[in-house]
Amino acid sequence: MRTTTIGDVKVLLPDLEPDDLDITANLAGGLTEAFVEGAAWHGSHLEDVTIRSSRITSVDLSESTWEAGSLYGCEFTRTDFSGASLTGITIERCAISGSRFTGTRLTDVRLKDVLFDDCRFDYATFHRVTAAGSVAFTECTLTNGAWSSCRLPRIALRSCDLSGLELDSCHLAGTDLRGSRLHGLKTPLDNLRGVTLGEDQLPDLTRLTVAALDLTVSDN
């Protein structure tokens, strides 16, 4: 395992040796210490499947359905989860980079020691997603998504585009939003209680406050 630090968040991630992994394209029954590249798993239905200590690269998992099961100690690179539905799964000690979650639905998903780097979550929905440990999003696009009833305290959302993201009944206390684009973020102010911002983000926060309180700003 290796540790990476994003702001004040330390994430424990896998450190896989390619020579120790078995090349496969068969997902049936789950995967352990496997290397998968370029597999076409579009529309797969996965129930209580576990993937452990595996590297998944350039795989098509779009429109797939995942129920229960877990991802542990894995690396996902340039993988397409667009339109997928992930329900009741646990993602732990995983590094996910350059991957696409456009329109993906995550429900009752538990995250612990997970890094999402340079991923697209535009139009994705998070419902009752929980951080049970360190979680970081870096350089991710989260535009026009919707997060509801999520408990994501003390995570890092660094240098992400949050424009058009809707937050409803979310707990984000202690979350690091520095460097992220907040313009167009749609949220009651309570959802931002206790977050960390940079000085350059104060104008966006002011706009959010004006909209949330329905203030009239006059230059007279």
N, C-alpha and C positions, 0 to 999 in steps of 0.2 A: 504494500500500500504506500501511497505518497500523499503528502498534504499540500494543498494550495491555499493561499490566503487572498481573499477579496475584501478589501477594507478591513473591518474587524472580524470578518467571518472566516474561520478556518474549516476547510472541507477535506475530509478524508476520502481519497479516491483510489481506484485500482491502479496497479502498475503491472500490466500484463506482459508476459514474454511471448512474442509470436511463435517461437519455436516450441512452446509448451502446449499450443492449441491445436485441436483437430479440425481440419477443414471439412465442412459439411454444408448442406443446404436443406437438411431435413429437420423441421421444427417439431415434429410429432413427439410428444412425451417430454418436451423441454430440452434444454441444452446445458451442458456443463463443460467448461474449458474448451469452447468451440470457437472457430473462426468462420464467419459467414460473410461472403462478399457477393453483391449483385443478385441476391435471391429475389424472386418475385412471389411475395406472400400477400399480394393485394386481396382484400376481402376475407382474410382468414378469420375463423372464429376460434378463439383460444380461451379455454376455461381451466382455471387452476393450474396454469403452466408456469414453471419456474425456469428462469435463465440465469445461470451463475457463471461468474468468471469467464465471460465470453466477449469477443470483439465482433461487432456487427457493423458492416460498412456498405454503404450504397444499396441498402435493401429497401424494397417497396412494401411497406405495411399499410398503405393508404386504405381507407374504408374498412379496416379490420376491426374486430370486436374482441376486447380483452376483458375477461371477468375473473376476479380474484387472482391468485398467483403472485409472483414476485420477480423483480429484477434485482440481482445482487452482484456487486463487484464487476459491472460490465462497462464497456466502452461502446457507445453508438456514434458513428460518424456518417454524415451525409445520408441519413436514413429518413424516409418519407412516411410520416404518421398522419398525413392530411386526411381529414374526415374520419379518423379512427375514433372509437369509443373505448375509453379506459375506465373500468369500474372496479372499485374495491381492491386495487393492486397496491403493492408496496414497492417503492423504488429506493434502494439503499446502496450507498457507496458506488454511484454510477457517474460517469462523465459523458455528457451528451452534447455533441458539437456539430455545427453546420447542418442541423436537421430541421425538418419542416413539420409543424404541427398546425397548419392552416385549417381552421374549422374543427379541430380536434375537441372532443368532449371528455374532460377528466372529472370523474365523480367519486367521492370517497377514496381519493388517492392519498397515500401516506408517503411523505418524502423525508429521507434522512441521509445526510452527506451526499448531496446531489449537486452537480454543476451543469447548468445549461449555458453553453457558450455559442454565440452567433447562431441562434435558432430563431425560427419564425413561428410565432403564436398568434398571428393575425386571425381575428374572428374565432379564436378558440374560447371555450367556456370552462371555467374552473368552478366546481360546486363541492363544497365541504372538502376541499383539499387542505391537508394539514402538514405542517413542518414539524417532525418529531426530533429534528436535529438540524445541523447546518445545511443551508440551501442557498445557492447563489445563481442569479441570472446575470450574464454579462454580454453586452453588445447584442441583446435580443430585441426583436420586434414584437410588441404585444398590442399592436394597434387594433382598435375596434373589437376587442374581446370583452368578456364579461366574467367577473369573479364574484361569487356570492357565497356567504357563510363560510369563508375560508379562514383558517387560523394559521397565519404565516408570520409569527413574531420573529424579529431579529434576523431576518433573511437579508440578503443583498440583492438589490435590483440596480446594478451599476451600468451606466451608459446605455440604457435601454430606451426604446421609443414607446411611451405609454399613451400617446395621443389617441383619443377616442375610446380608451379602456374604461369600462364601467365597473365600479366597486360597490358592492351592496353587503352590509353587515359583515365586513371583513376585519379581522384583528391583525394589525400590522405593526404593533408597538415595537420600537427598537429597530425597525427595518431601515436599511441604508439605501436611500434613493439618489445619492449624489451622482451627478452626471447624466441623469435620465431626463428625457423630454417629457414634461408634464403638460404642455399646452394641449388643451382639448380633453384632458383627463376628466371623467365624469364620476364624481363621488361626493357624498356628504362629507363634511370636514371631519366628523368623528372617525372615519376610516383612516385618517392620516394622523391620528393622535399618537404622539411619541416617535414619529419617524425622524430620520436625519436627512437634512437637505443642505445643499451648498448655497452660498450667497447669490450665485447667478440664477438660482431657481426661485428666488423670492418674487419676481414679477409674475411668474406663472401662479404661484401660491396666492398672490394678491387677486389675480383674475378669478381663481377658484373661490376665494372668499367672497368677492363681490357677487358672483353668480349664486353661491350657496345662500347668502343672506338677502338676496334680491335687492341689493343696494342700488341707489341711483347716484352716479358720480357726475358732478357738474363742475365745469371749469369757471363758472361765474362766482 
